[in-house]
Amino acid sequence: MQDRNARIYAAIAAIPPGRVASYGAIAARAGVPGRARLVGRLLGEVPEGMQLPWFRVLRASGQIAMPPGSRGFREQCRRLRAEGVEVCNGRVPLSRFGLDGDLDHALWGLPGQ
């Protein structure tokens, strides 16, 4: 279990500035596909002293998971925008800023991406 948690934390830590990833994408990269809720739970239990770019993790729709208008929601928007990530109505276009969407576009040049 500790190894699994460490892989999830490492996957979150590996999201580069200016990019985002969904909870599900983090789970898949950590080798535990289908465990998006586990990623969310672990983000709420980050060990003291561990610094993670928590604000780069979003719902699969690109939506911020925190309640709109909450302090956490505002902080996440602020941090993402500071890195050049477009946030509109609490949503980030994953096709432009998501790790996987960007890779698909780079490899295949999918229209609308």
Secondary structure, DSSP 8 states (H G I E B T S, - for coil): -HHHHHHHHHHHHT--TT-BEEHHHHHHHTT-TT-HHHHHHHHTT--TT----GGGEE-TTSB-SS-TTSHHHHHHHHHHHHTT---BTTB--HHHHBHHHHHHHHHH--TT-
